[in-house]
Amino acid sequence: MKKLPKTISEEEFMGGMKQVKRLDLKVAFMLGFYQCMRISEVVSLQPCQVDKDRGFLHIKEAKGGKDRDIPIMPPVSAGLRHLPIRIGIRALQKQFKHFFPDHHFHTLRHSGATHYLNVKKVDVRYIQQLLGHSRLDTTMIYTHVNPTNLQDTFNEVWQ
């Protein structure tokens, strides 16, 4: 059986973020969690890709060479003035491990998607678009149902 990646809650994420002092790292980690961006997308994001008027980030040549526009999430908006992130992929991975030793940067992408599904109740098709997946079954791998949300959902059904 394939092991699912661990995810962290928004509370765990924000708890770890309290230790981060460097603004560029804070912005990078928030892009990973709230924008569900891949590490390669984070380090290559340029100010010209931020369209504050429309409220979108334009992700250029993501995985598979595809471009996509994703809405700017409110927790990330102010930090976008600190672009570009002037750190490479390996260095960013190492920094993330320092603050979140039990996780990988990619955990943020899974965690953000899971947060939007379980906490914010976003439809999985919208999460698919945010992640840039062409197949819904790929998105389903990224979204995890935690036991508390499962129990709460079925408790609501029987009330």
BADOVEX-844998 format. One line per 10 residues: number of its first residue (from 1); for each residue x, y, z of C-alpha. Coordinates in nm, 4 decimals. Layout:
// residues N
NUM> X:Y:Z ~ ... .
***
This chain:
// residues 159
1> 0.0000:0.0000:0.0000 ~ 0.1331:0.3414:-0.0975 ~ 0.2017:0.5715:0.1982 ~ 0.0266:0.9091:0.1857 ~ 0.2383:1.2174:0.2514 ~ 0.1912:1.3817:0.5896 ~ 0.0082:1.7100:0.6002 ~ 0.0098:1.9903:0.8530 ~ -0.2833:2.2021:0.9647 ~ -0.2905:2.5770:0.9247 .
11> -0.2366:2.6045:1.3015 ~ 0.0770:2.3851:1.2849 ~ 0.1991:2.5830:0.9857 ~ 0.1501:2.9179:1.1593 ~ 0.3137:2.7814:1.4742 ~ 0.6263:2.6938:1.2767 ~ 0.6149:3.0266:1.0952 ~ 0.6566:3.2115:1.4268 ~ 1.0183:3.0903:1.4292 ~ 1.0925:3.2222:1.0785 .
21> 1.2519:3.5696:1.0848 ~ 1.3572:3.6154:0.7205 ~ 1.0819:3.7777:0.5145 ~ 1.1794:3.5968:0.1949 ~ 1.1442:3.2599:0.3681 ~ 0.8095:3.3569:0.5194 ~ 0.6788:3.4565:0.1775 ~ 0.8161:3.1400:0.0153 ~ 0.6569:2.9137:0.2769 ~ 0.3247:3.0996:0.2538 .
31> 0.3249:3.0632:-0.1250 ~ 0.3721:2.6903:-0.0755 ~ 0.0864:2.6564:0.1731 ~ -0.1756:2.9139:0.0719 ~ -0.1097:2.9197:-0.3031 ~ -0.0276:2.5453:-0.3149 ~ 0.2726:2.6249:-0.5340 ~ 0.5556:2.3872:-0.6169 ~ 0.8998:2.4852:-0.4897 ~ 1.0202:2.5469:-0.8469 .
41> 0.7257:2.7836:-0.9020 ~ 0.8021:2.9708:-0.5803 ~ 1.1696:3.0342:-0.6561 ~ 1.0969:3.1427:-1.0133 ~ 0.8036:3.3749:-0.9303 ~ 0.8774:3.7301:-1.0463 ~ 0.6994:4.0583:-0.9628 ~ 0.5776:4.0861:-1.3236 ~ 0.3734:3.7680:-1.2648 ~ 0.1660:3.9402:-0.9949 .
51> -0.1508:4.0989:-1.1290 ~ -0.2939:4.2744:-0.8232 ~ -0.5628:4.4470:-1.0342 ~ -0.7114:4.1128:-1.1385 ~ -0.6047:3.9401:-0.8148 ~ -0.4047:3.6628:-0.9831 ~ -0.0567:3.5167:-0.9973 ~ 0.0479:3.4031:-1.3425 ~ 0.2485:3.0825:-1.3063 ~ 0.4701:3.0421:-1.6127 .
61> 0.5793:2.7095:-1.7523 ~ 0.4843:2.5001:-1.4511 ~ 0.5126:2.1222:-1.4549 ~ 0.4447:1.9976:-1.8043 ~ 0.5286:2.3401:-1.9478 ~ 0.1781:2.4691:-1.8716 ~ 0.0930:2.8241:-1.7654 ~ -0.1888:2.8911:-1.5193 ~ -0.3440:3.1796:-1.3318 ~ -0.4234:3.1322:-0.9645 .
71> -0.6073:3.3721:-0.7349 ~ -0.3946:3.5595:-0.4827 ~ -0.4945:3.4411:-0.1371 ~ -0.5370:3.7151:0.1264 ~ -0.2661:3.5841:0.3659 ~ -0.0102:3.6055:0.0837 ~ -0.1033:3.9381:-0.0742 ~ 0.1103:4.1744:0.1355 ~ 0.4177:3.9520:0.1125 ~ 0.4245:3.9655:-0.2677 .
81> 0.6079:4.2989:-0.2525 ~ 0.9128:4.0997:-0.1349 ~ 0.9456:3.9169:-0.4679 ~ 1.1520:3.7757:-0.6171 ~ 1.2567:3.5080:-0.3700 ~ 1.6359:3.5159:-0.3971 ~ 1.7094:3.1612:-0.2890 ~ 1.7574:2.8432:-0.4861 ~ 1.5512:2.5264:-0.4634 ~ 1.8026:2.3257:-0.2573 .
91> 1.8657:2.6113:-0.0139 ~ 1.4911:2.6667:0.0276 ~ 1.4371:2.2958:0.0956 ~ 1.7124:2.3055:0.3587 ~ 1.5638:2.6148:0.5244 ~ 1.2184:2.4570:0.5304 ~ 1.3591:2.1432:0.6957 ~ 1.5190:2.3629:0.9612 ~ 1.1802:2.5037:1.0686 ~ 0.9667:2.1981:0.9888 .
101> 1.2041:1.9024:1.0458 ~ 0.9448:1.6294:0.9939 ~ 0.8284:1.7600:0.6569 ~ 0.9366:1.8459:0.3034 ~ 0.8514:2.1684:0.1201 ~ 0.6098:1.9700:-0.0975 ~ 0.4132:1.8963:0.2224 ~ 0.2916:2.2559:0.1976 ~ 0.1216:2.1862:-0.1367 ~ -0.0611:1.8824:0.0036 .
111> -0.1414:2.0668:0.3262 ~ -0.2801:2.3717:0.1483 ~ -0.4995:2.1597:-0.0778 ~ -0.6221:1.9625:0.2238 ~ -0.6890:2.2864:0.4142 ~ -0.9017:2.4210:0.1285 ~ -1.0995:2.0961:0.1034 ~ -1.1596:2.0268:0.4740 ~ -1.1544:2.3654:0.6439 ~ -1.2562:2.6121:0.3746 .
121> -1.4928:2.3623:0.2053 ~ -1.3693:2.4452:-0.1456 ~ -1.4997:2.2157:-0.4178 ~ -1.2328:1.9720:-0.5353 ~ -1.2679:2.0919:-0.8983 ~ -1.1524:2.4395:-0.7923 ~ -0.8642:2.2858:-0.6004 ~ -0.7749:2.0961:-0.9181 ~ -0.7494:2.4264:-1.1047 ~ -0.5438:2.5854:-0.8266 .
131> -0.2965:2.2970:-0.8351 ~ -0.2851:2.2951:-1.2151 ~ -0.3786:1.9294:-1.2520 ~ -0.5313:1.8076:-1.5756 ~ -0.6718:1.4973:-1.4052 ~ -0.9020:1.5017:-1.1035 ~ -0.7592:1.1733:-0.9754 ~ -0.4213:1.3448:-0.9316 ~ -0.5868:1.6150:-0.7220 ~ -0.7521:1.3483:-0.5088 .
141> -0.4039:1.2272:-0.4095 ~ -0.3270:1.5775:-0.2814 ~ -0.6393:1.6223:-0.0728 ~ -0.6559:1.4240:0.2492 ~ -0.9558:1.3761:0.4734 ~ -0.8537:1.3898:0.8363 ~ -1.0423:1.1778:1.0916 ~ -1.1857:1.4788:1.2777 ~ -1.3355:1.6253:0.9584 ~ -1.4722:1.2842:0.8642 .
151> -1.6404:1.2467:1.2024 ~ -1.7738:1.6050:1.2028 ~ -1.9192:1.5653:0.8548 ~ -2.1079:1.2492:0.9413 ~ -2.2223:1.3917:1.2750 ~ -2.3775:1.6816:1.0800 ~ -2.5548:1.4342:0.8499 ~ -2.7255:1.2705:1.1486 ~ -2.8314:1.5889:1.3299 .
***
